[in-house]
Amino acid sequence: MDVWAKLGEPAPPLVRLFDPLPRMRLEQGRTALLVVDMEYGSVTEGEGLIAMAEEQGISMAYYVSRLREITLNIRRLQEGFRAAGLEVVHTKGRGTKGGHCLGGVRVRPLRSDQAPRRRGIIAELAPREREVVIEKDTPGPFGVTNIDHALRVLGVDILVATGVVTDQCVEATVRGAFDFGYQVILVEDACATVSPELHDASLRVLADWFCRVWTTSEVLEGLRQLQEGQ
């Protein structure tokens, strides 16, 4: 997709100044769908993140609405990748919500941990047997988990990134994958965060610099062309 047309603005100066990223395409044996943190505690109404935010008076209406759309799109992508014989990889939190150790200081623990929260990836997007599931304690998995080793063993160096939330764990994952030498395609309508402004801000800093931005329809068309040998 032309992300700059979607945003209604020109590409930023550094994108225009440097050589462009490769055009990117889905390739057999090299491509994996990466589903970031689609867990009950992050995406389910009345639980975890959503419940705690609403307890604090934070509106999650946009996020909840967006989640309905992206769950359907990620499901379509999973079905397409599996049918094409391509890998589907998942990340999830380790379930220790005590915060992150930053230079010896514990930062960003949850303000409240009273809301009910089921563990694990939601049933609609549950991993199949033998699909890679990476557990992590940090926003992005690269450099702090074995995800790079697992992907290299599979022969994967092209990632199609989806999940939540766009401006945090998804963005950190895209940046980390770029640093580790992966071609990354971010699926714009298969990612969600709590406001359209934050979502678009991530597109501005990632698009055509750290990743290409596609839509679900574009990825499914790429799968069709791959299966037809085009």
Secondary structure, 3 states (H helix, E strand, C coil): CCHHHHHCCCCCHHHHHCCCCCCCCCCCCCEEEEEECCEHHHHCCCCHHHHHHHHCCCCCHHHHHHHHHHHHHHHHHHHHHHHCCCEEEEEEECCCCCCEEECCEEECCCCCCCCCCCCCECHHHCCCCCCCEEEECCCCCCCCCCHHHHHHHHCCCEEEEEEECHHHHHHHHHHHHHHCCCEEEEEEEEEECCCHHHHHHHHHHHECCCEEEECHHHHHHHHHHHHCCC
